[in-house]
Amino acid sequence: DNSVPEVHMIEFNRERKPHLNTWHADHSWKPKPSDIEFLMAELLPSKGGGTLWADAELAWSRLSPPLQQLLEKSQCEHALAHGYTDGFEDSDRHEMEARHAPVVQPCVAKHPYTGKNILYASQSFTRRILGLKEVESKAILSLIAEHMQDPEHILRHEWRLGDVVLWDNIALQHFAEADFFPEQRRMVHATRTGKQRLCCAACTDGPMNCTQA
């Protein structure tokens, strides 16, 4: 039942060092990415451990028209294993790849509720842009990652015990600051699986008829 959120704890401490401290949208590596995410601060370090969100709709709107035109026609490959590098062995990533095969998403997605264009490529999970040479794909994804981090796109939250944040996981990317190790940080995390695949920016007929979905 996609309407029932998945709830779990995210905890880092002396034995479990923080990882994935790069920009991402949760579950972009799934055919139907989560659309709503929830965090509640249950246990916090004495300092650090903030979370930043970047507005991917605003980031899209501030790209130059020629780059927008290229990305509107492009698809990206998203992979869970691509986001796990530091502290993970090749065998761990191979197991992730076996359990969660890479998926293809539009580089520019049409938001399923607002209809707005969203820049849907992240530093963590977007492995490549299909149809481009490797060097071209890496260069453009690096440019997108740098552009997403423009201060004009970002809101930062410094957590207090009991704080709750609910956000749009399609329109926003986020980044958890891993600057509190070896102290402990424990968050209650809930996620709701999206109801449909994402459509490309040019789509008018929904995901069933979208050429990129």
LUMBA-554658 format. One line per 4 residues: number of its first residue (from 1); their letters; for each residue x negated, y, z negated of C-alpha. Coordinates in nm, 3 decimals, decimal comma. Layout:
N
NUM> A> X/Y/Z  ...
This chain:
213
1> DNSV> 0,000/0,000/0,000  -0,179/0,312/0,126  0,033/0,537/-0,099  -0,124/0,386/-0,414
5> PEVH> -0,465/0,542/-0,488  -0,772/0,331/-0,557  -0,915/0,429/-0,897  -1,264/0,355/-1,027
9> MIEF> -1,550/0,501/-1,230  -1,858/0,664/-1,083  -2,133/0,656/-1,344  -2,504/0,734/-1,326
13> NRER> -2,751/0,704/-1,612  -3,105/0,598/-1,698  -3,045/0,251/-1,550  -2,850/0,367/-1,244
17> KPHL> -3,014/0,660/-1,070  -2,790/0,896/-0,867  -2,780/0,827/-0,494  -2,598/0,955/-0,186
21> NTWH> -2,683/1,315/-0,278  -2,617/1,428/0,080  -2,317/1,589/0,248  -2,031/1,357/0,340
25> ADHS> -1,657/1,296/0,362  -1,561/0,984/0,169  -1,475/0,676/0,373  -1,538/0,836/0,712
29> WKPK> -1,684/0,493/0,794  -1,336/0,334/0,773  -1,095/0,322/1,071  -0,844/0,519/0,859
33> PSDI> -1,047/0,752/0,635  -0,909/0,861/0,299  -0,716/1,186/0,314  -0,698/1,284/-0,055
37> EFLM> -0,971/1,251/-0,319  -0,960/1,310/-0,695  -1,233/1,351/-0,957  -1,207/1,397/-1,333
41> AELL> -1,507/1,466/-1,556  -1,517/1,211/-1,839  -1,880/1,235/-1,952  -2,128/1,505/-1,849
45> PSKG> -2,502/1,573/-1,880  -2,625/1,870/-2,083  -2,691/2,055/-1,757  -2,663/1,997/-1,383
49> GGTL> -2,438/1,748/-1,205  -2,229/2,004/-1,018  -2,033/1,932/-0,699  -2,022/2,141/-0,383
53> WADA> -1,755/2,138/-0,112  -1,796/2,263/0,244  -1,508/2,377/0,465  -1,539/2,172/0,785
57> ELAW> -1,256/2,363/0,951  -1,436/2,694/0,896  -1,767/2,537/1,001  -1,607/2,427/1,329
61> SRLS> -1,465/2,772/1,397  -1,807/2,935/1,355  -1,988/2,718/1,611  -2,068/2,875/1,948
65> PPLQ> -1,817/2,796/2,228  -2,064/2,591/2,439  -2,140/2,362/2,144  -1,771/2,339/2,060
69> QLLE> -1,700/2,226/2,416  -1,966/1,955/2,398  -1,848/1,821/2,063  -1,478/1,828/2,156
73> KSQC> -1,553/1,566/2,423  -1,783/1,356/2,203  -1,748/1,066/1,964  -1,964/0,980/1,663
77> EHAL> -2,051/0,647/1,510  -2,000/0,638/1,133  -2,158/0,365/0,921  -2,154/0,303/0,545
81> AHGY> -2,505/0,158/0,552  -2,643/0,476/0,712  -2,572/0,665/0,391  -2,771/0,436/0,165
85> TDGF> -3,145/0,474/0,205  -3,327/0,574/-0,114  -3,350/0,283/-0,355  -3,178/0,036/-0,122
89> EDSD> -3,344/-0,256/0,051  -3,291/-0,349/0,416  -3,106/-0,659/0,295  -2,859/-0,437/0,105
93> RHEM> -2,789/-0,233/0,416  -2,754/-0,545/0,632  -2,495/-0,677/0,386  -2,306/-0,346/0,398
97> EARH> -2,311/-0,358/0,778  -2,176/-0,713/0,775  -1,890/-0,617/0,542  -1,815/-0,278/0,697
101> APVV> -1,885/-0,260/1,068  -1,953/0,088/1,209  -1,650/0,278/1,338  -1,613/0,546/1,604
105> QPCV> -1,457/0,879/1,511  -1,407/1,196/1,714  -1,682/1,451/1,647  -1,401/1,707/1,628
109> AKHP> -1,088/1,567/1,466  -0,742/1,716/1,466  -0,623/1,735/1,106  -0,327/1,493/1,072
113> YTGK> -0,121/1,740/0,865  -0,230/2,091/0,965  -0,322/2,026/1,330  -0,641/2,230/1,283
117> NILY> -0,974/2,125/1,437  -1,223/1,977/1,190  -1,596/1,924/1,242  -1,609/1,554/1,156
121> ASQS> -1,977/1,459/1,142  -2,170/1,428/0,818  -2,527/1,403/0,697  -2,461/1,076/0,515
125> FTRR> -2,249/0,850/0,732  -2,274/0,977/1,092  -2,537/0,764/1,260  -2,525/0,894/1,619
129> ILGL> -2,330/1,076/1,886  -2,226/0,831/2,153  -2,348/0,887/2,507  -2,649/1,099/2,410
133> KEVE> -3,014/1,004/2,400  -3,140/0,930/2,048  -3,350/1,247/2,032  -3,053/1,457/2,150
137> SKAI> -2,816/1,297/1,902  -3,054/1,347/1,610  -3,114/1,710/1,704  -2,744/1,794/1,723
141> LSLI> -2,655/1,606/1,404  -2,939/1,787/1,225  -2,804/2,119/1,353  -2,452/2,028/1,233
145> AEHM> -2,583/1,930/0,889  -2,769/2,259/0,855  -2,468/2,456/0,980  -2,235/2,281/0,734
149> QDPE> -2,456/2,402/0,447  -2,416/2,770/0,536  -2,326/2,948/0,208  -2,024/3,100/0,385
153> HILR> -1,870/2,751/0,404  -1,938/2,635/0,047  -1,769/2,635/-0,293  -1,962/2,504/-0,596
157> HEWR> -1,798/2,369/-0,912  -1,980/2,338/-1,244  -1,797/2,064/-1,434  -1,653/2,087/-1,785
161> LGDV> -1,516/1,787/-1,975  -1,166/1,703/-1,858  -1,187/1,909/-1,540  -0,982/1,768/-1,252
165> VLWD> -1,039/1,848/-0,885  -0,813/1,726/-0,603  -0,922/1,792/-0,245  -0,848/1,739/0,122
169> NIAL> -1,103/1,479/0,229  -1,044/1,540/0,601  -1,101/1,916/0,598  -1,380/1,918/0,339
173> QHFA> -1,718/1,755/0,295  -1,882/1,737/-0,046  -2,219/1,698/-0,212  -2,287/1,576/-0,568
177> EADF> -2,596/1,734/-0,719  -2,831/1,464/-0,850  -3,028/1,695/-1,079  -2,939/1,545/-1,417
181> FPEQ> -3,134/1,215/-1,419  -3,198/1,041/-1,660  -2,894/1,182/-1,842  -2,550/1,026/-1,806
185> RRMV> -2,260/1,145/-1,590  -1,931/0,956/-1,563  -1,641/1,059/-1,340  -1,298/0,905/-1,279
189> HATR> -1,255/0,885/-0,903  -0,935/0,815/-0,711  -0,890/0,798/-0,335  -0,591/0,754/-0,107
193> TGKQ> -0,638/0,575/0,226  -0,520/0,777/0,523  -0,206/0,668/0,702  -0,350/0,682/1,053
197> RLCC> -0,664/0,701/1,260  -0,797/1,047/1,335  -0,711/1,207/1,670  -0,955/1,411/1,876
201> AACT> -0,913/1,786/1,914  -0,754/1,751/2,259  -0,494/1,494/2,153  -0,125/1,594/2,171
205> DGPM> 0,050/1,255/2,144  -0,079/1,112/1,814  -0,335/0,838/1,742  -0,154/0,565/1,936
209> NCTQ> -0,215/0,753/2,262  -0,537/0,937/2,177  -0,818/0,837/2,411  -1,074/0,873/2,129
213> A> -0,876/0,709/1,844
